[in-house]
Structures are given as structure tokens and as C-alpha cells.
Amino acid sequence: MADDGKIEIAEDIRALSFEAALAELETIVERLERGDVALEASIEIYQRGSQLRAFCDEKLCDAQMRIEKISDSGAGTQPLDEE
């Protein structure tokens, strides 16, 4: 964790697409839920899962801001079929 409370995301995770990160996160959750992972391995994959979740959250926030920017830029326009 960084000093400001944010999770530091590994570079290999930053190289993933949102979809690939989400798929890996789902796999980690499934493994942890099954409970057949040794304690040390569980800690390691939990930490990676935390980084993947933070990365996915970042990507979703970025997408939401982009959508809001697009929506806001079109706020003053009117549909073409209005008379």
C-alpha cells in the first residue's frame, strides 16, 4: 500500500485490459472461495486480487468520467427532429 492509502498496482497488471484483469480477479475469487489454497499462497493471491480490484475500479472511474464529459459536452444541443 502506498502512504496515501491507495493500493500500488503492479506494472504487469497495468498492462492488462479491463476484461483480462476482471477475468483474473474472478479466478482468484473462485480459488479463495474453494479454500483449497495454502495459507501463504492465499495471502499472495489475495494481495494480487486487491491490486486487480483497484485497477478495475480505476478503469471504471476513468470510463465514467469520459462518459460524463461526453454527456456534458452535448448538454446544450437539441435533437434534430425537434421543431
C-alpha positions in Angstrom: 0.0 0.0 0.0 1.1 3.5 -0.7 1.4 6.1 2.1 -1.8 7.8 1.0 -3.9 4.7 1.5 -4.0 3.7 -2.2 -3.0 0.3 -3.3 0.1 0.2 -5.5 -0.7 -1.6 -8.7 2.0 -3.8 -10.3 3.1 -2.9 -13.8 2.1 -6.3 -15.2 -1.5 -5.6 -14.0 -1.4 -2.1 -15.6 -0.6 -3.8 -18.9 -3.8 -5.8 -18.8 -7.1 -4.8 -20.4 -10.0 -4.3 -18.1 -11.6 -7.5 -19.3 -8.4 -9.6 -18.7 -8.0 -8.1 -15.2 -11.6 -8.8 -14.3 -11.3 -12.4 -15.6 -8.1 -12.9 -13.4 -9.8 -11.4 -10.4 -12.8 -13.8 -10.9 -10.4 -16.7 -11.0 -8.7 -15.6 -7.8 -12.1 -15.2 -6.0 -13.1 -18.7 -7.1 -9.8 -20.2 -5.8 -10.1 -18.4 -2.5 -13.8 -19.4 -2.1 -12.9 -23.1 -2.7 -10.5 -22.9 0.2 -8.0 -25.4 -1.3 -5.1 -22.9 -1.4 -2.3 -23.0 1.2 -2.2 -20.0 3.6 0.9 -18.3 2.1 -0.4 -18.7 -1.4 -3.8 -17.4 -0.3 -2.1 -14.3 1.1 -0.2 -13.8 -2.2 -3.2 -14.2 -4.5 -5.4 -12.1 -2.1 -2.8 -9.3 -2.5 -2.9 -9.7 -6.3 -6.6 -9.7 -6.2 -6.6 -6.4 -4.3 -4.4 -4.9 -6.9 -6.6 -6.2 -9.7 -9.7 -4.8 -8.0 -8.1 -1.4 -7.6 -7.1 -1.5 -11.2 -10.6 -2.3 -12.4 -12.0 0.4 -10.1 -9.6 2.9 -11.7 -10.6 1.8 -15.2 -14.3 2.1 -14.4 -13.9 5.6 -12.8 -12.0 6.7 -15.9 -14.7 5.4 -18.2 -17.4 7.1 -16.1 -15.6 10.4 -16.2 -15.2 10.1 -20.0 -18.9 9.3 -20.4 -19.9 12.3 -18.2 -17.6 14.5 -20.2 -19.2 13.4 -23.4 -22.7 13.8 -21.9 -21.9 17.3 -20.6 -20.5 18.4 -23.9 -23.7 17.6 -25.6 -25.9 19.2 -22.9 -26.6 22.3 -24.9 -27.6 20.5 -28.1 -31.1 19.6 -29.2 -32.3 16.6 -31.2 -32.5 17.1 -35.0 -36.2 16.0 -35.1 -37.4 18.8 -32.7 -39.3 21.6 -34.3 
